[in-house]
């Protein structure tokens, strides 16, 4: 009987040791995730969103007289309508500004600068002026179009919002599988965590959401 009790006691101690070891190991991994600033930085900087879209603008003389004069085909018109396709990338730039990363018990806070337009290319060969293609796109006009359109794309709320969501998702994939509560702040504003299947949403929930159930 005593031998059986000893065996049971040893089994319990062995199991407890394994569990404690597992817990300590898991906690070590979790601490490492938070302490690994270079990896978090690379993940954030590597998260960019690409857009192949078209910007359409109705331009009056008061908006930009120089650009208006370069575009107008008729001196009597009050406005010109032009559209031009563009390719752009948005993301968080940490090459100039750093980020802050804190852990408070089971909560991780990540503070990032704002998302920004990182690259833009205007496709002049597909530009339409008053609904018609134009071949009179001089170097002066191209320069002026960049000067006028880039600030508009920099302020594009929809594109920047999509970029912010993509950045948040990247951080969710990194931290949340390890049972951290995550709070992400971009430009001092706390971001709402989107539903990500396998992270904070089950596959069944995602399917039901798609089906409208």
Phi and psi in degrees as a GROMACS rama.xvg file:
@    title "Ramachandran Plot"
@    xaxis  label "Phi"
@    yaxis  label "Psi"
@TYPE xy
-63.4215  -38.9289  UNK-2
-62.4043  -38.8379  UNK-3
-64.8591  -42.3988  UNK-4
-63.5916  -39.9651  UNK-5
-63.9739  -42.8641  UNK-6
-62.5234  -43.2979  UNK-7
-63.028  -43.3198  UNK-8
-63.0013  -42.4557  UNK-9
-64.2786  -37.9931  UNK-10
-65.0031  -40.9514  UNK-11
-64.6419  -43.6973  UNK-12
-64.628  -39.1065  UNK-13
-65.4657  -43.8725  UNK-14
-63.2303  -43.5257  UNK-15
-61.2614  -39.8856  UNK-16
-63.6143  -40.8237  UNK-17
-64.4857  -44.2323  UNK-18
-63.2396  -45.7089  UNK-19
-62.326  -42.3593  UNK-20
-61.9699  -40.6201  UNK-21
-64.3429  -43.8444  UNK-22
-63.1355  -44.6546  UNK-23
-64.2882  -39.8635  UNK-24
-65.5251  -42.714  UNK-25
-64.0239  -40.5524  UNK-26
-67.2284  -35.8099  UNK-27
-62.953  -40.846  UNK-28
-63.5176  -43.6718  UNK-29
-63.3809  -41.5416  UNK-30
-63.1371  -37.4903  UNK-31
-65.6572  -35.6548  UNK-32
-60.6839  -43.4122  UNK-33
-73.4268  -35.7058  UNK-34
-77.4276  -15.5357  UNK-35
-83.9245  71.3896  UNK-36
-58.314  -43.9675  UNK-37
-58.9292  -40.1776  UNK-38
-66.0861  -45.013  UNK-39
-61.2424  -42.4041  UNK-40
-61.576  -45.0129  UNK-41
-65.4365  -37.5989  UNK-42
-63.1678  -44.0899  UNK-43
-65.7585  -47.6901  UNK-44
-67.2849  -27.5762  UNK-45
-80.9533  -7.93998  UNK-46
-90.7634  96.8461  UNK-47
-121.244  152.004  UNK-48
-116.05  131.035  UNK-49
-101.978  143.29  UNK-50
-130.397  126.797  UNK-51
-112.045  101.631  UNK-52
-143.747  -169.242  UNK-53
-133.195  135.092  UNK-54
-106.056  128.699  UNK-55
-117.5  131.632  UNK-56
-137.158  132.629  UNK-57
-99.4333  112.796  UNK-58
-109.628  130.523  UNK-59
-107.405  168.058  UNK-60
-60.9006  -35.0223  UNK-61
-69.5924  -24.0362  UNK-62
-68.4344  -47.812  UNK-63
-163.628  99.9698  UNK-64
-63.0972  -40.2267  UNK-65
-63.8841  -48.1641  UNK-66
-65.5016  -38.9863  UNK-67
-59.349  -45.0018  UNK-68
-66.7938  -31.782  UNK-69
-73.4328  -28.1676  UNK-70
-93.4169  -34.0973  UNK-71
-65.8993  136.558  UNK-72
-100.146  -12.6396  UNK-73
-137.635  123.166  UNK-74
-65.9312  -14.0351  UNK-75
-87.5023  -14.296  UNK-76
-74.589  149.328  UNK-77
-94.8117  -19.5263  UNK-78
-153.281  158.946  UNK-79
-127.437  143.197  UNK-80
-111.802  122.565  UNK-81
-134.956  151.262  UNK-82
-135.137  144.899  UNK-83
-147.212  129.476  UNK-84
-68.6966  153.194  UNK-85
-146.345  156.417  UNK-86
-118.236  131.138  UNK-87
-143.262  152.927  UNK-88
-125.226  135.184  UNK-89
-121.263  148.767  UNK-90
-177.816  -176.4  UNK-91
-95.3421  127.243  UNK-92
-100.828  112.369  UNK-93
-106.47  11.3481  UNK-94
-74.0064  -25.8456  UNK-95
-103.688  -46.9414  UNK-96
-109.692  142.066  UNK-97
-89.1295  -178.221  UNK-98
-126.787  166.413  UNK-99
-117.592  141.335  UNK-100
-137.917  121.326  UNK-101
-126.758  150.005  UNK-102
-125.117  129.044  UNK-103
-126.306  97.1817  UNK-104
58.4044  -110.555  UNK-105
-99.1297  8.2852  UNK-106
-111.953  133.708  UNK-107
-113.182  130.699  UNK-108
-113.355  131.611  UNK-109
-121.591  124.553  UNK-110
-113.776  123.783  UNK-111
-127.255  153.77  UNK-112
-70.1483  173.96  UNK-113
-69.2961  154.914  UNK-114
-71.9758  155.272  UNK-115
-149.134  162.874  UNK-116
-72.5859  119.359  UNK-117
-99.318  -25.9988  UNK-118
-157.532  144.342  UNK-119
-149.98  136.96  UNK-120
-131.555  121.974  UNK-121
-89.7117  137.163  UNK-122
-101.876  85.8864  UNK-123
-65.1907  -26.7548  UNK-124
-68.575  -13.7471  UNK-125
-117.514  20.4992  UNK-126
-74.2976  139.781  UNK-127
-116.251  135.179  UNK-128
-120.445  114.629  UNK-129
53.0873  39.9985  UNK-130
83.889  0.0195027  UNK-131
-122.409  149.172  UNK-132
-67.7386  150.527  UNK-133
-132.53  137.552  UNK-134
-105.684  -2.54626  UNK-135
-92.5298  56.0528  UNK-136
-104.995  84.5099  UNK-137
-72.8553  168.842  UNK-138
-61.2996  -37.3732  UNK-139
-63.9381  -43.8097  UNK-140
-65.7451  -40.3819  UNK-141
-62.364  -43.9045  UNK-142
-61.2231  -43.1487  UNK-143
-67.4929  -36.4243  UNK-144
-64.688  -41.9696  UNK-145
-61.1015  -43.5862  UNK-146
-61.8955  -32.996  UNK-147
-86.2399  -39.3871  UNK-148
-83.3563  -36.6742  UNK-149
-54.7608  -48.5032  UNK-150
-59.6097  -33.2978  UNK-151
-66.9044  -42.219  UNK-152
-70.8817  -32.0952  UNK-153
-62.5126  -31.1209  UNK-154
-95.3009  2.04949  UNK-155
-61.9821  106.759  UNK-156
-66.3888  -38.3215  UNK-157
-64.8147  -48.686  UNK-158
-61.7014  -42.2864  UNK-159
-69.5715  -34.6829  UNK-160
-64.6995  -43.3535  UNK-161
-61.5414  -39.4578  UNK-162
-64.3815  -41.379  UNK-163
-62.3556  -43.8246  UNK-164
-61.5125  -40.9681  UNK-165
-63.151  -39.8891  UNK-166
-65.6253  -42.5479  UNK-167
-62.0618  -42.6266  UNK-168
-60.4396  -40.9588  UNK-169
-59.0986  -44.5912  UNK-170
-68.4244  -33.3362  UNK-171
-63.866  -44.1459  UNK-172
-62.0861  -31.4239  UNK-173
-78.8722  -44.6974  UNK-174
-97.6852  -41.7174  UNK-175
-69.2456  -28.5531  UNK-176
-61.3039  -17.9445  UNK-177
-98.6455  23.1175  UNK-178
66.9861  29.1536  UNK-179
-89.5559  141.522  UNK-180
-82.7098  130.292  UNK-181
-113.188  134.844  UNK-182
-127.212  125.308  UNK-183
-118.511  129.224  UNK-184
-118.192  125.001  UNK-185
-119.969  122.76  UNK-186
56.3915  43.0675  UNK-187
69.7319  6.21056  UNK-188
-111.132  125.758  UNK-189
-68.8302  133.176  UNK-190
-93.2188  142.65  UNK-191
-77.62  129.412  UNK-192
-74.2855  123.162  UNK-193
-73.1744  165.29  UNK-194
-79.4982  122.567  UNK-195
-124.902  111.931  UNK-196
-56.0966  132.883  UNK-197
87.6029  -8.73156  UNK-198
-115.055  -66.466  UNK-199
-122.803  15.9459  UNK-200
-148.711  135.512  UNK-201
-75.1089  160.834  UNK-202
-62.0595  -40.0789  UNK-203
-61.785  -41.7248  UNK-204
-63.6214  -39.4118  UNK-205
-65.2365  -42.7088  UNK-206
-63.6736  -45.048  UNK-207
-62.2716  -36.734  UNK-208
-65.3171  -41.0207  UNK-209
-64.4396  -34.4198  UNK-210
-85.6957  -4.59659  UNK-211
76.6846  24.4747  UNK-212
